[in-house]
């Protein structure tokens, strides 16, 4: 196994993770992996406990959002 491979963030590794929409945005939890987008990204169904809503959010965006401690 490539030593660096375990540090590459994949959609699967985000399931169950809590992150924030931007630095000061609300917290969201990644629920599962959704369909691929037209440009090759992946939609992740996420839930915002604060808003009580579920929405599809792109992996490329979620992976750049800060982790919630």
C-alpha positions as CSV (number, residue, x, y, z in Angstrom):
1,X,0.0,0.0,0.0
2,X,1.2,3.5,-0.9
3,X,2.0,5.3,2.4
4,X,0.4,8.5,1.0
5,X,-2.8,6.8,-0.1
6,X,-4.2,6.7,3.4
7,X,-4.0,10.5,3.6
8,X,-6.0,11.2,0.4
9,X,-9.5,12.4,1.3
10,X,-12.2,10.4,-0.5
11,X,-16.0,10.7,-0.3
12,X,-16.1,7.5,1.7
13,X,-13.9,9.0,4.4
14,X,-16.3,11.9,5.0
15,X,-19.3,9.7,5.9
16,X,-20.2,10.5,9.5
17,X,-17.9,13.5,9.6
18,X,-19.0,16.9,10.9
19,X,-17.8,20.0,9.1
20,X,-18.8,23.7,8.8
21,X,-20.0,25.6,5.8
22,X,-17.1,27.9,5.7
23,X,-15.2,29.3,8.7
24,X,-18.3,30.6,10.6
25,X,-21.1,28.7,8.9
26,X,-23.4,26.1,10.4
27,X,-22.3,22.6,11.1
28,X,-23.2,19.8,8.8
29,X,-22.9,16.0,8.9
30,X,-22.1,13.9,5.8
31,X,-24.7,11.2,5.7
32,X,-23.8,9.1,2.6
33,X,-22.5,9.2,-0.9
34,X,-24.8,10.4,-3.6
35,X,-24.6,10.4,-7.4
36,X,-21.8,11.8,-9.5
37,X,-22.2,15.3,-10.9
38,X,-21.9,16.1,-14.6
39,X,-18.4,17.4,-14.1
40,X,-17.1,14.3,-12.3
41,X,-17.5,15.5,-8.7
42,X,-19.7,13.6,-6.2
43,X,-22.8,14.8,-4.4
44,X,-22.9,14.1,-0.7
45,X,-26.2,14.2,1.1
46,X,-25.5,16.3,4.2
47,X,-27.7,17.2,7.2
48,X,-27.6,20.4,9.1
49,X,-28.7,19.8,12.7
50,X,-29.0,23.5,13.3
51,X,-31.4,24.0,10.4
52,X,-33.0,20.5,10.5
53,X,-32.5,20.2,6.7
54,X,-30.9,17.7,4.4
55,X,-29.3,18.8,1.1
56,X,-26.9,17.6,-1.6
57,X,-23.5,19.2,-1.3
58,X,-20.5,18.7,-3.6
59,X,-17.5,16.6,-2.3
60,X,-15.1,19.2,-3.6
61,X,-16.7,21.9,-1.4
62,X,-17.2,19.7,1.7
63,X,-13.6,18.5,1.5
64,X,-12.4,22.1,1.7
65,X,-14.7,23.1,4.6
66,X,-13.2,23.1,8.1
67,X,-13.7,20.1,10.4
68,X,-15.9,20.6,13.4
69,X,-14.2,19.8,16.6
